[in-house]
Amino acid sequence: MRIRNTYEYYTQPSTVETLWTGPGELHIIIATTESTTPVIVTYHDNTAASGNALLVFAIQSNAPMILILPAERPLRFSVGLTVTTPASTRAYSLLVA
């Protein structure tokens, strides 16, 4: 049996944040915005906001985006995990490494 650690991250608005360095799996994302126009949130398989975009999605005000991936089909990353959130947008990320 392999023992793994679970990590939770809360990303502030207008942020480029490296959540993890090295391989891991993303299992849950909850993102909200107060913007009156749609905004784009991006997750990269990198330690910077460039390179391989793993997930890109748009959200609107009063319509939070909740993504729960099955345990057997997580979003896997190998280099690291970096998230970009625009102004007035927050993201909660749960990953396993």
Secondary structure by P-SEA (a helix, b strand, c coil): cbbbbbbbbbbcccccccccccbbbbcbbbbbbccccbbbbbbbccccccccccccccccccbbbbbbbccccccccccbbbbbbcccbbbbbbbcc
